[in-house]
């Protein structure tokens, strides 16, 4: 009879403890990989010889780093480009960092039409609430300029 009571007590204890241990394991280990919004909260650091277009002001949010600009070429249509989070880059840039040695001209239409401004070599611009505010969410193409 004593063995039967021990088994019953162990099974009751297991029914109580197992769910609690599972809850603790989930809390400690997390619920899975970080979400896209978690990744966006950590700003991308623009590397040397890159032009980094950010979806939000103050160099935050998702980023779009066109390879073309590393090689002194053009990005003629942001409409076919995407931020890391999958959002379309056309008319969606709120800040930019240029770590290259040349200047870039911005246009608010594809194929370098309707010039809007120039960003100097090794410079950055926040398009929200400053002198660049007219460019917020308006860039559609960019090219190196003299």
VMD Tcl script that builds the backbone (N, CA, C; Angstrom):
set m [mol new atoms 438]
animate dup $m
set s [atomselect $m all]
$s set {name element resname resid chain x y z} {
  {N N UNK 1 A 0.825 -1.195 0.000}
  {CA C UNK 1 A 0.000 0.000 0.000}
  {C C UNK 1 A 0.866 1.254 0.000}
  {N N UNK 2 A 2.000 1.189 0.701}
  {CA C UNK 2 A 2.868 2.352 0.777}
  {C C UNK 2 A 3.426 2.711 -0.606}
  {N N UNK 3 A 3.819 1.730 -1.424}
  {CA C UNK 3 A 4.336 1.972 -2.767}
  {C C UNK 3 A 3.268 2.633 -3.622}
  {N N UNK 4 A 2.052 2.211 -3.521}
  {CA C UNK 4 A 0.947 2.786 -4.277}
  {C C UNK 4 A 0.733 4.246 -3.912}
  {N N UNK 5 A 0.827 4.574 -2.621}
  {CA C UNK 5 A 0.664 5.965 -2.181}
  {C C UNK 5 A 1.810 6.827 -2.702}
  {N N UNK 6 A 3.045 6.270 -2.714}
  {CA C UNK 6 A 4.195 7.026 -3.221}
  {C C UNK 6 A 4.028 7.339 -4.700}
  {N N UNK 7 A 3.596 6.352 -5.475}
  {CA C UNK 7 A 3.402 6.551 -6.914}
  {C C UNK 7 A 2.322 7.589 -7.154}
  {N N UNK 8 A 1.227 7.508 -6.409}
  {CA C UNK 8 A 0.148 8.481 -6.548}
  {C C UNK 8 A 0.630 9.872 -6.179}
  {N N UNK 9 A 1.384 9.977 -5.099}
  {CA C UNK 9 A 1.907 11.268 -4.675}
  {C C UNK 9 A 2.881 11.827 -5.710}
  {N N UNK 10 A 3.752 10.979 -6.271}
  {CA C UNK 10 A 4.706 11.421 -7.292}
  {C C UNK 10 A 3.984 11.893 -8.549}
  {N N UNK 11 A 2.945 11.182 -8.962}
  {CA C UNK 11 A 2.225 11.587 -10.170}
  {C C UNK 11 A 1.476 12.900 -9.948}
  {N N UNK 12 A 0.932 13.093 -8.753}
  {CA C UNK 12 A 0.265 14.367 -8.446}
  {C C UNK 12 A 1.275 15.507 -8.437}
  {N N UNK 13 A 2.431 15.251 -7.845}
  {CA C UNK 13 A 3.483 16.256 -7.785}
  {C C UNK 13 A 3.981 16.593 -9.196}
  {N N UNK 14 A 4.124 15.581 -10.029}
  {CA C UNK 14 A 4.573 15.791 -11.403}
  {C C UNK 14 A 3.575 16.648 -12.176}
  {N N UNK 15 A 2.282 16.437 -11.942}
  {CA C UNK 15 A 1.255 17.221 -12.625}
  {C C UNK 15 A 1.305 18.688 -12.217}
  {N N UNK 16 A 1.755 18.945 -11.018}
  {CA C UNK 16 A 1.841 20.324 -10.524}
  {C C UNK 16 A 3.154 20.971 -10.959}
  {N N UNK 17 A 4.257 20.257 -10.823}
  {CA C UNK 17 A 5.590 20.819 -11.057}
  {C C UNK 17 A 5.903 20.969 -12.549}
  {N N UNK 18 A 5.504 20.018 -13.379}
  {CA C UNK 18 A 5.856 20.042 -14.801}
  {C C UNK 18 A 5.406 21.328 -15.501}
  {N N UNK 19 A 4.136 21.750 -15.352}
  {CA C UNK 19 A 3.738 23.000 -16.007}
  {C C UNK 19 A 4.510 24.218 -15.483}
  {N N UNK 20 A 4.801 24.222 -14.202}
  {CA C UNK 20 A 5.555 25.346 -13.634}
  {C C UNK 20 A 6.961 25.391 -14.209}
  {N N UNK 21 A 7.614 24.239 -14.323}
  {CA C UNK 21 A 8.957 24.194 -14.906}
  {C C UNK 21 A 8.933 24.599 -16.376}
  {N N UNK 22 A 7.914 24.207 -17.102}
  {CA C UNK 22 A 7.786 24.604 -18.504}
  {C C UNK 22 A 7.653 26.113 -18.630}
  {N N UNK 23 A 6.847 26.714 -17.772}
  {CA C UNK 23 A 6.668 28.168 -17.796}
  {C C UNK 23 A 7.974 28.884 -17.493}
  {N N UNK 24 A 8.721 28.363 -16.535}
  {CA C UNK 24 A 10.008 28.973 -16.192}
  {C C UNK 24 A 10.977 28.848 -17.363}
  {N N UNK 25 A 11.021 27.693 -18.009}
  {CA C UNK 25 A 11.925 27.482 -19.142}
  {C C UNK 25 A 11.602 28.438 -20.282}
  {N N UNK 26 A 10.331 28.640 -20.563}
  {CA C UNK 26 A 9.936 29.571 -21.619}
  {C C UNK 26 A 10.328 30.993 -21.257}
  {N N UNK 27 A 10.119 31.378 -20.022}
  {CA C UNK 27 A 10.460 32.735 -19.588}
  {C C UNK 27 A 11.958 32.982 -19.665}
  {N N UNK 28 A 12.753 31.997 -19.292}
  {CA C UNK 28 A 14.208 32.158 -19.308}
  {C C UNK 28 A 14.744 32.125 -20.728}
  {N N UNK 29 A 14.263 31.196 -21.542}
  {CA C UNK 29 A 14.791 31.019 -22.891}
  {C C UNK 29 A 14.200 32.003 -23.883}
  {N N UNK 30 A 13.093 32.606 -23.579}
  {CA C UNK 30 A 12.435 33.493 -24.526}
  {C C UNK 30 A 11.442 32.707 -25.360}
  {N N UNK 31 A 10.718 33.399 -26.195}
  {CA C UNK 31 A 9.684 32.741 -26.982}
  {C C UNK 31 A 10.118 32.488 -28.408}
  {N N UNK 32 A 11.362 32.760 -28.739}
  {CA C UNK 32 A 11.831 32.520 -30.100}
  {C C UNK 32 A 12.718 33.655 -30.548}
  {N N UNK 33 A 12.959 33.743 -31.854}
  {CA C UNK 33 A 13.849 34.775 -32.368}
  {C C UNK 33 A 13.256 36.166 -32.208}
  {N N UNK 34 A 14.120 37.145 -32.180}
  {CA C UNK 34 A 13.678 38.533 -32.051}
  {C C UNK 34 A 12.838 38.914 -33.261}
  {N N UNK 35 A 11.880 39.779 -33.053}
  {CA C UNK 35 A 11.017 40.218 -34.143}
  {C C UNK 35 A 11.706 41.303 -34.953}
  {N N UNK 36 A 11.123 41.633 -36.123}
  {CA C UNK 36 A 11.689 42.681 -36.969}
  {C C UNK 36 A 11.702 44.016 -36.242}
  {N N UNK 37 A 10.661 44.277 -35.430}
  {CA C UNK 37 A 10.631 45.556 -34.720}
  {C C UNK 37 A 11.730 45.631 -33.671}
  {N N UNK 38 A 12.091 44.483 -33.072}
  {CA C UNK 38 A 13.215 44.472 -32.138}
  {C C UNK 38 A 14.501 44.816 -32.871}
  {N N UNK 39 A 14.677 44.242 -34.053}
  {CA C UNK 39 A 15.886 44.501 -34.835}
  {C C UNK 39 A 15.947 45.959 -35.267}
  {N N UNK 40 A 14.795 46.535 -35.593}
  {CA C UNK 40 A 14.779 47.932 -36.015}
  {C C UNK 40 A 15.132 48.869 -34.879}
  {N N UNK 41 A 14.825 48.470 -33.656}
  {CA C UNK 41 A 15.112 49.329 -32.511}
  {C C UNK 41 A 16.615 49.525 -32.343}
  {N N UNK 42 A 17.393 48.557 -32.812}
  {CA C UNK 42 A 18.842 48.685 -32.755}
  {C C UNK 42 A 19.302 49.274 -34.080}
  {N N UNK 43 A 19.777 50.503 -34.072}
  {CA C UNK 43 A 20.138 51.204 -35.295}
  {C C UNK 43 A 21.332 50.552 -35.980}
  {N N UNK 44 A 21.284 50.513 -37.302}
  {CA C UNK 44 A 22.389 50.013 -38.107}
  {C C UNK 44 A 23.503 51.052 -38.081}
  {N N UNK 45 A 24.726 50.609 -37.895}
  {CA C UNK 45 A 25.870 51.510 -37.925}
  {C C UNK 45 A 26.435 51.508 -39.335}
  {N N UNK 46 A 26.372 52.651 -39.970}
  {CA C UNK 46 A 26.834 52.792 -41.344}
  {C C UNK 46 A 28.351 52.582 -41.392}
  {N N UNK 47 A 28.780 51.653 -42.231}
  {CA C UNK 47 A 30.203 51.327 -42.338}
  {C C UNK 47 A 30.906 52.258 -43.327}
  {N N UNK 48 A 32.227 52.187 -43.347}
  {CA C UNK 48 A 33.027 52.996 -44.254}
  {C C UNK 48 A 32.649 52.696 -45.709}
  {N N UNK 49 A 32.575 53.739 -46.516}
  {CA C UNK 49 A 32.253 53.658 -47.939}
  {C C UNK 49 A 30.823 53.175 -48.203}
  {N N UNK 50 A 29.891 53.568 -47.346}
  {CA C UNK 50 A 28.473 53.261 -47.537}
  {C C UNK 50 A 27.655 54.546 -47.484}
  {N N UNK 51 A 26.518 54.511 -48.155}
  {CA C UNK 51 A 25.495 55.536 -47.984}
  {C C UNK 51 A 24.292 54.792 -47.416}
  {N N UNK 52 A 23.884 55.173 -46.204}
  {CA C UNK 52 A 22.835 54.457 -45.476}
  {C C UNK 52 A 21.588 55.323 -45.377}
  {N N UNK 53 A 20.516 54.847 -45.961}
  {CA C UNK 53 A 19.235 55.537 -45.930}
  {C C UNK 53 A 18.375 54.886 -44.854}
  {N N UNK 54 A 17.912 55.687 -43.898}
  {CA C UNK 54 A 17.131 55.172 -42.772}
  {C C UNK 54 A 15.656 55.521 -42.947}
  {N N UNK 55 A 14.811 54.615 -42.518}
  {CA C UNK 55 A 13.365 54.791 -42.645}
  {C C UNK 55 A 12.828 55.830 -41.664}
  {N N UNK 56 A 13.524 56.045 -40.562}
  {CA C UNK 56 A 13.058 56.996 -39.553}
  {C C UNK 56 A 14.110 58.076 -39.304}
  {N N UNK 57 A 13.725 59.093 -38.583}
  {CA C UNK 57 A 14.644 60.187 -38.271}
  {C C UNK 57 A 15.729 59.732 -37.299}
  {N N UNK 58 A 16.741 60.554 -37.182}
  {CA C UNK 58 A 17.847 60.313 -36.243}
  {C C UNK 58 A 18.563 58.988 -36.499}
  {N N UNK 59 A 18.595 58.568 -37.771}
  {CA C UNK 59 A 19.346 57.384 -38.183}
  {C C UNK 59 A 18.855 56.124 -37.474}
  {N N UNK 60 A 17.533 55.978 -37.422}
  {CA C UNK 60 A 16.910 54.831 -36.765}
  {C C UNK 60 A 15.947 54.146 -37.729}
  {N N UNK 61 A 15.408 53.054 -37.271}
  {CA C UNK 61 A 14.477 52.284 -38.082}
  {C C UNK 61 A 15.226 51.398 -39.056}
  {N N UNK 62 A 14.503 50.858 -39.991}
  {CA C UNK 62 A 15.114 49.969 -40.966}
  {C C UNK 62 A 16.033 50.767 -41.885}
  {N N UNK 63 A 16.952 50.072 -42.536}
  {CA C UNK 63 A 17.971 50.733 -43.348}
  {C C UNK 63 A 17.999 50.136 -44.754}
  {N N UNK 64 A 18.436 50.953 -45.693}
  {CA C UNK 64 A 18.622 50.557 -47.086}
  {C C UNK 64 A 20.012 51.053 -47.467}
  {N N UNK 65 A 20.926 50.141 -47.820}
  {CA C UNK 65 A 22.313 50.490 -48.151}
  {C C UNK 65 A 22.580 50.019 -49.584}
  {N N UNK 66 A 22.400 50.907 -50.566}
  {CA C UNK 66 A 22.563 50.482 -51.961}
  {C C UNK 66 A 24.030 50.242 -52.331}
  {N N UNK 67 A 24.295 49.077 -52.864}
  {CA C UNK 67 A 25.652 48.751 -53.308}
  {C C UNK 67 A 26.129 49.687 -54.417}
  {N N UNK 68 A 25.211 50.155 -55.247}
  {CA C UNK 68 A 25.582 51.012 -56.374}
  {C C UNK 68 A 26.385 52.233 -55.934}
  {N N UNK 69 A 26.026 52.802 -54.786}
  {CA C UNK 69 A 26.680 54.035 -54.348}
  {C C UNK 69 A 28.089 53.781 -53.827}
  {N N UNK 70 A 28.393 52.547 -53.449}
  {CA C UNK 70 A 29.756 52.213 -53.027}
  {C C UNK 70 A 30.721 52.328 -54.200}
  {N N UNK 71 A 30.186 52.190 -55.402}
  {CA C UNK 71 A 31.013 52.178 -56.609}
  {C C UNK 71 A 30.805 53.423 -57.461}
  {N N UNK 72 A 30.361 54.499 -56.812}
  {CA C UNK 72 A 30.200 55.794 -57.483}
  {C C UNK 72 A 29.210 55.711 -58.642}
  {N N UNK 73 A 28.167 54.906 -58.473}
  {CA C UNK 73 A 27.134 54.755 -59.490}
  {C C UNK 73 A 25.855 55.437 -59.003}
  {N N UNK 74 A 24.738 55.184 -59.663}
  {CA C UNK 74 A 23.475 55.840 -59.325}
  {C C UNK 74 A 22.449 54.826 -58.824}
  {N N UNK 75 A 21.468 55.332 -58.090}
  {CA C UNK 75 A 20.256 54.570 -57.780}
  {C C UNK 75 A 19.146 55.356 -58.459}
  {N N UNK 76 A 18.730 54.867 -59.619}
  {CA C UNK 76 A 17.820 55.645 -60.450}
  {C C UNK 76 A 16.357 55.551 -60.041}
  {N N UNK 77 A 16.006 54.542 -59.254}
  {CA C UNK 77 A 14.595 54.400 -58.876}
  {C C UNK 77 A 14.476 53.671 -57.537}
  {N N UNK 78 A 14.206 54.431 -56.483}
  {CA C UNK 78 A 14.027 53.829 -55.160}
  {C C UNK 78 A 12.784 52.942 -55.124}
  {N N UNK 79 A 11.909 53.069 -56.114}
  {CA C UNK 79 A 10.688 52.271 -56.165}
  {C C UNK 79 A 10.941 50.781 -56.306}
  {N N UNK 80 A 12.132 50.403 -56.744}
  {CA C UNK 80 A 12.466 48.981 -56.869}
  {C C UNK 80 A 13.418 48.538 -55.757}
  {N N UNK 81 A 13.628 49.401 -54.768}
  {CA C UNK 81 A 14.521 49.097 -53.648}
  {C C UNK 81 A 13.701 48.927 -52.373}
  {N N UNK 82 A 14.246 48.140 -51.440}
  {CA C UNK 82 A 13.540 47.881 -50.184}
  {C C UNK 82 A 14.465 48.095 -48.993}
  {N N UNK 83 A 13.862 48.525 -47.880}
  {CA C UNK 83 A 14.573 48.551 -46.612}
  {C C UNK 83 A 14.747 47.102 -46.150}
  {N N UNK 84 A 15.591 46.886 -45.173}
  {CA C UNK 84 A 15.823 45.545 -44.630}
  {C C UNK 84 A 14.516 44.906 -44.152}
  {N N UNK 85 A 13.584 45.710 -43.647}
  {CA C UNK 85 A 12.316 45.164 -43.141}
  {C C UNK 85 A 11.318 44.833 -44.254}
  {N N UNK 86 A 11.705 45.056 -45.513}
  {CA C UNK 86 A 10.843 44.728 -46.641}
  {C C UNK 86 A 10.010 45.881 -47.156}
  {N N UNK 87 A 9.968 46.997 -46.446}
  {CA C UNK 87 A 9.195 48.161 -46.892}
  {C C UNK 87 A 9.872 48.807 -48.098}
  {N N UNK 88 A 9.073 49.312 -49.015}
  {CA C UNK 88 A 9.602 49.988 -50.192}
  {C C UNK 88 A 10.326 51.266 -49.783}
  {N N UNK 89 A 11.473 51.542 -50.403}
  {CA C UNK 89 A 12.297 52.696 -50.028}
  {C C UNK 89 A 11.871 53.995 -50.707}
  {N N UNK 90 A 11.044 53.920 -51.748}
  {CA C UNK 90 A 10.651 55.127 -52.473}
  {C C UNK 90 A 9.813 56.050 -51.599}
  {N N UNK 91 A 10.226 57.292 -51.521}
  {CA C UNK 91 A 9.523 58.301 -50.721}
  {C C UNK 91 A 9.332 57.846 -49.275}
  {N N UNK 92 A 10.352 57.206 -48.709}
  {CA C UNK 92 A 10.231 56.682 -47.346}
  {C C UNK 92 A 11.483 56.907 -46.498}
  {N N UNK 93 A 12.422 57.716 -46.968}
  {CA C UNK 93 A 13.678 57.964 -46.242}
  {C C UNK 93 A 13.519 59.192 -45.353}
  {N N UNK 94 A 13.924 59.054 -44.078}
  {CA C UNK 94 A 13.838 60.186 -43.144}
  {C C UNK 94 A 15.190 60.657 -42.633}
  {N N UNK 95 A 16.251 59.885 -42.879}
  {CA C UNK 95 A 17.606 60.336 -42.538}
  {C C UNK 95 A 18.601 59.525 -43.357}
  {N N UNK 96 A 19.791 60.090 -43.540}
  {CA C UNK 96 A 20.810 59.441 -44.372}
  {C C UNK 96 A 22.200 59.760 -43.841}
  {N N UNK 97 A 23.100 58.785 -43.945}
  {CA C UNK 97 A 24.509 58.982 -43.594}
  {C C UNK 97 A 25.339 58.599 -44.811}
  {N N UNK 98 A 26.300 59.458 -45.152}
  {CA C UNK 98 A 27.204 59.224 -46.270}
  {C C UNK 98 A 28.618 59.075 -45.723}
  {N N UNK 99 A 29.193 57.883 -45.800}
  {CA C UNK 99 A 30.563 57.670 -45.319}
  {C C UNK 99 A 31.542 57.499 -46.479}
  {N N UNK 100 A 31.131 57.931 -47.660}
  {CA C UNK 100 A 32.018 57.859 -48.822}
  {C C UNK 100 A 32.798 59.163 -48.950}
  {N N UNK 101 A 33.687 59.211 -49.876}
  {CA C UNK 101 A 34.483 60.415 -50.099}
  {C C UNK 101 A 33.919 61.341 -51.154}
  {N N UNK 102 A 32.667 61.149 -51.565}
  {CA C UNK 102 A 32.083 62.028 -52.569}
  {C C UNK 102 A 30.691 62.490 -52.161}
  {N N UNK 103 A 30.216 63.503 -52.861}
  {CA C UNK 103 A 28.905 64.098 -52.575}
  {C C UNK 103 A 27.823 63.389 -53.380}
  {N N UNK 104 A 26.582 63.462 -52.855}
  {CA C UNK 104 A 25.452 62.863 -53.550}
  {C C UNK 104 A 24.332 63.877 -53.719}
  {N N UNK 105 A 23.703 63.841 -54.891}
  {CA C UNK 105 A 22.552 64.691 -55.184}
  {C C UNK 105 A 21.278 63.859 -55.062}
  {N N UNK 106 A 20.275 64.444 -54.409}
  {CA C UNK 106 A 18.989 63.780 -54.193}
  {C C UNK 106 A 17.935 64.352 -55.134}
  {N N UNK 107 A 17.034 63.480 -55.556}
  {CA C UNK 107 A 15.942 63.864 -56.447}
  {C C UNK 107 A 14.648 63.269 -55.906}
  {N N UNK 108 A 13.548 64.003 -56.084}
  {CA C UNK 108 A 12.286 63.472 -55.560}
  {C C UNK 108 A 11.471 62.742 -56.626}
  {N N UNK 109 A 12.095 62.490 -57.761}
  {CA C UNK 109 A 11.473 61.681 -58.806}
  {C C UNK 109 A 12.494 60.655 -59.304}
  {N N UNK 110 A 12.037 59.551 -59.854}
  {CA C UNK 110 A 12.976 58.557 -60.387}
  {C C UNK 110 A 13.816 59.121 -61.536}
  {N N UNK 111 A 14.909 58.456 -61.813}
  {CA C UNK 111 A 15.806 58.769 -62.921}
  {C C UNK 111 A 16.372 60.184 -62.849}
  {N N UNK 112 A 16.733 60.571 -61.626}
  {CA C UNK 112 A 17.412 61.840 -61.355}
  {C C UNK 112 A 16.660 63.047 -61.923}
  {N N UNK 113 A 15.377 63.103 -61.654}
  {CA C UNK 113 A 14.563 64.240 -62.073}
  {C C UNK 113 A 14.099 65.010 -60.848}
  {N N UNK 114 A 14.098 66.305 -60.951}
  {CA C UNK 114 A 13.648 67.231 -59.919}
  {C C UNK 114 A 14.616 67.259 -58.731}
  {N N UNK 115 A 15.769 67.851 -58.972}
  {CA C UNK 115 A 16.839 67.980 -57.976}
  {C C UNK 115 A 16.321 68.622 -56.689}
  {N N UNK 116 A 16.720 68.054 -55.537}
  {CA C UNK 116 A 16.268 68.567 -54.247}
  {C C UNK 116 A 17.385 69.006 -53.316}
  {N N UNK 117 A 18.589 68.481 -53.477}
  {CA C UNK 117 A 19.662 68.873 -52.572}
  {C C UNK 117 A 20.880 67.985 -52.700}
  {N N UNK 118 A 21.961 68.413 -52.037}
  {CA C UNK 118 A 23.232 67.691 -52.081}
  {C C UNK 118 A 23.710 67.392 -50.672}
  {N N UNK 119 A 24.168 66.172 -50.467}
  {CA C UNK 119 A 24.759 65.766 -49.195}
  {C C UNK 119 A 26.261 65.630 -49.408}
  {N N UNK 120 A 27.031 66.308 -48.564}
  {CA C UNK 120 A 28.479 66.306 -48.695}
  {C C UNK 120 A 29.123 64.975 -48.355}
  {N N UNK 121 A 30.392 64.863 -48.727}
  {CA C UNK 121 A 31.180 63.676 -48.402}
  {C C UNK 121 A 31.285 63.540 -46.887}
  {N N UNK 122 A 31.202 62.313 -46.403}
  {CA C UNK 122 A 31.315 62.027 -44.968}
  {C C UNK 122 A 30.409 62.922 -44.131}
  {N N UNK 123 A 29.135 62.961 -44.516}
  {CA C UNK 123 A 28.156 63.829 -43.855}
  {C C UNK 123 A 26.874 63.032 -43.613}
  {N N UNK 124 A 25.975 63.620 -42.864}
  {CA C UNK 124 A 24.682 63.014 -42.599}
  {C C UNK 124 A 23.604 64.076 -42.583}
  {N N UNK 125 A 22.362 63.648 -42.747}
  {CA C UNK 125 A 21.242 64.583 -42.719}
  {C C UNK 125 A 20.027 63.905 -42.102}
  {N N UNK 126 A 19.387 64.638 -41.210}
  {CA C UNK 126 A 18.149 64.201 -40.591}
  {C C UNK 126 A 17.044 65.014 -41.248}
  {N N UNK 127 A 16.123 64.364 -41.930}
  {CA C UNK 127 A 15.126 65.076 -42.719}
  {C C UNK 127 A 13.889 65.495 -41.936}
  {N N UNK 128 A 13.882 65.302 -40.640}
  {CA C UNK 128 A 12.707 65.646 -39.843}
  {C C UNK 128 A 13.031 66.835 -38.949}
  {N N UNK 129 A 12.299 67.922 -39.113}
  {CA C UNK 129 A 12.398 69.067 -38.220}
  {C C UNK 129 A 13.641 69.918 -38.344}
  {N N UNK 130 A 14.359 69.850 -39.453}
  {CA C UNK 130 A 15.542 70.682 -39.630}
  {C C UNK 130 A 15.529 71.292 -41.018}
  {N N UNK 131 A 16.674 71.814 -41.431}
  {CA C UNK 131 A 16.768 72.452 -42.740}
  {C C UNK 131 A 16.432 71.492 -43.882}
  {N N UNK 132 A 16.545 70.203 -43.646}
  {CA C UNK 132 A 16.277 69.197 -44.665}
  {C C UNK 132 A 14.827 68.694 -44.628}
  {N N UNK 133 A 13.963 69.279 -43.844}
  {CA C UNK 133 A 12.605 68.753 -43.642}
  {C C UNK 133 A 11.841 68.562 -44.955}
  {N N UNK 134 A 12.119 69.383 -45.948}
  {CA C UNK 134 A 11.414 69.264 -47.225}
  {C C UNK 134 A 11.736 67.941 -47.937}
  {N N UNK 135 A 12.805 67.259 -47.523}
  {CA C UNK 135 A 13.176 65.983 -48.142}
  {C C UNK 135 A 12.602 64.765 -47.421}
  {N N UNK 136 A 11.982 64.966 -46.272}
  {CA C UNK 136 A 11.457 63.819 -45.528}
  {C C UNK 136 A 10.448 63.041 -46.369}
  {N N UNK 137 A 10.708 61.758 -46.524}
  {CA C UNK 137 A 9.841 60.857 -47.293}
  {C C UNK 137 A 9.620 61.327 -48.729}
  {N N UNK 138 A 10.677 61.899 -49.350}
  {CA C UNK 138 A 10.527 62.382 -50.727}
  {C C UNK 138 A 11.617 61.919 -51.682}
  {N N UNK 139 A 12.623 61.222 -51.230}
  {CA C UNK 139 A 13.715 60.829 -52.127}
  {C C UNK 139 A 13.290 59.644 -52.993}
  {N N UNK 140 A 13.521 59.798 -54.315}
  {CA C UNK 140 A 13.196 58.730 -55.262}
  {C C UNK 140 A 14.391 58.276 -56.090}
  {N N UNK 141 A 15.465 59.076 -56.117}
  {CA C UNK 141 A 16.683 58.684 -56.821}
  {C C UNK 141 A 17.849 59.500 -56.282}
  {N N UNK 142 A 19.069 58.993 -56.536}
  {CA C UNK 142 A 20.275 59.649 -56.025}
  {C C UNK 142 A 21.445 59.316 -56.949}
  {N N UNK 143 A 22.363 60.275 -57.048}
  {CA C UNK 143 A 23.567 60.039 -57.847}
  {C C UNK 143 A 24.737 60.830 -57.281}
  {N N UNK 144 A 25.966 60.374 -57.534}
  {CA C UNK 144 A 27.127 61.174 -57.141}
  {C C UNK 144 A 27.104 62.482 -57.925}
  {N N UNK 145 A 27.524 63.552 -57.301}
  {CA C UNK 145 A 27.559 64.834 -58.008}
  {C C UNK 145 A 28.812 65.605 -57.607}
  {N N UNK 146 A 29.145 66.586 -58.428}
  {CA C UNK 146 A 30.364 67.357 -58.158}
  {C C UNK 146 A 30.056 68.651 -57.454}
}
mol reanalyze $m
mol bondsrecalc $m
mol representation Tube
mol addrep $m
